[in-house]
Amino acid sequence: MSAPLPDPRDRLIVALDLASVGAAESVVARLGDTVSFYKIGYELGFAGGLGFARELIGDGKKVFIDFKLHDIGNTVARGVASLAALGASFATVHAYPQTMRAAMEGKGASPLRILAVTVLTSYDDADLDEAGYRGDVASTVARRVALAREIGIDGIVCAPTDAASVRAALGAKGAIVTPGVRPDGAAAGDQKRIATPFAAIRAGADHLVVGRPIVASPDPAAAARAVQAEIARALATS
Ligand SMILES: O=C(O)c1cc(=O)[nH]c(=O)n1[C@@H]1O[C@H](COP(=O)(O)O)[C@@H](O)[C@H]1O
């Protein structure tokens, strides 16, 4: 059976990569009802962001905690249990078998969905080679998705340029979440494997993670609405 389709508004996840809770509160206030799903990673998480996550959840928003866990199984399972108790909707782990198994065990019966990060969107073949991996990006992503599927992971984080092959390998069950999304003309920054919101959805992504093109925009709400309009256009032509 395939996973239920996400609510259209939940397809855009805004990465609150900001240095303080005050800065995050101000962006969230400007985005208002436009955005329903937020991601909190290292920068905000290590600056009081977990308390802010609780507030967002209390206000009816969905929260993705992105700490990309990778440690011994016991530590991962217990960390994930704490994220489940927080009420997070998504959490990331690196796509190593012990780590993925521990995370799936740690979430217990909670609705938290565990996403396995395959190969970071800032990596290309040369970066993997430099880090000592034998395979290129495509073969490493394929291997990790196969392992994740075997373990029964809830979802995959991958580049939008990998989404079509990931969907084919993952099957219909399992969410595909793609960062590395750049509207036409937006600066890539440190991202190497990117696509537009339209292309990412057409390639099979369920959720798009967008940070700087929205939070660093002079008008974050207009930037978010533009991404949502592209998502809607891509869904209408799928
Ligand atoms: O797990 C993630 O969300 C993630 C995985 C990945 O491969 N690449 C990636 O960029 N991300 C996150 O997605 C967000 C992208 O932000 P922008 O590049 O500003 O849109 C950041 O918060 C990253 O931490």
The ligand as a Tripos MOL2 file, in Angstrom:
@<TRIPOS>MOLECULE
LIG
   24    25     1     0     0
SMALL
NO_CHARGES

@<TRIPOS>ATOM
      1 O1         18.8620   16.6580    5.9320 O.co2     1 LIG1
      2 C1         18.7370   17.7510    5.3610 C.2       1 LIG1
      3 O2         17.7440   18.4430    5.5260 O.co2     1 LIG1
      4 C2         19.7610   18.1160    4.3630 C.ar      1 LIG1
      5 C3         20.3760   17.0680    3.6970 C.ar      1 LIG1
      6 C4         21.1920   17.3350    2.5860 C.ar      1 LIG1
      7 O3         21.7030   16.4300    1.9280 O.2       1 LIG1
      8 N1         21.3820   18.6410    2.2210 N.ar      1 LIG1
      9 C5         20.8290   19.6980    2.9020 C.ar      1 LIG1
     10 O4         21.0120   20.8490    2.4880 O.2       1 LIG1
     11 N2         20.0560   19.4420    4.0170 N.ar      1 LIG1
     12 C6         19.5140   20.5730    4.8140 C.3       1 LIG1
     13 O5         18.5870   21.3090    4.0160 O.3       1 LIG1
     14 C7         18.7060   22.7150    4.2550 C.3       1 LIG1
     15 C8         18.9940   23.3960    2.9490 C.3       1 LIG1
     16 O6         19.0860   24.7640    3.1490 O.3       1 LIG1
     17 P1         19.2950   25.7870    1.9490 P.3       1 LIG1
     18 O7         20.4840   25.3260    1.1640 O.co2     1 LIG1
     19 O8         19.5250   27.0940    2.6500 O.co2     1 LIG1
     20 O9         18.0130   25.7450    1.1540 O.co2     1 LIG1
     21 C9         19.8040   22.8950    5.3080 C.3       1 LIG1
     22 O10        19.1570   23.0660    6.5500 O.3       1 LIG1
     23 C10        20.5650   21.5890    5.2980 C.3       1 LIG1
     24 O11        21.0290   21.2320    6.5900 O.3       1 LIG1
@<TRIPOS>BOND
     1     1     2 2
     2     2     3 1
     3     2     4 1
     4     4     5 ar
     5     4    11 ar
     6     5     6 ar
     7     6     7 2
     8     6     8 ar
     9     8     9 ar
    10     9    10 2
    11     9    11 ar
    12    11    12 1
    13    12    13 1
    14    12    23 1
    15    13    14 1
    16    14    15 1
    17    14    21 1
    18    15    16 1
    19    16    17 1
    20    17    18 2
    21    17    19 1
    22    17    20 1
    23    21    22 1
    24    21    23 1
    25    23    24 1
@<TRIPOS>SUBSTRUCTURE
     1 LIG1         1 GROUP 0 **** ****
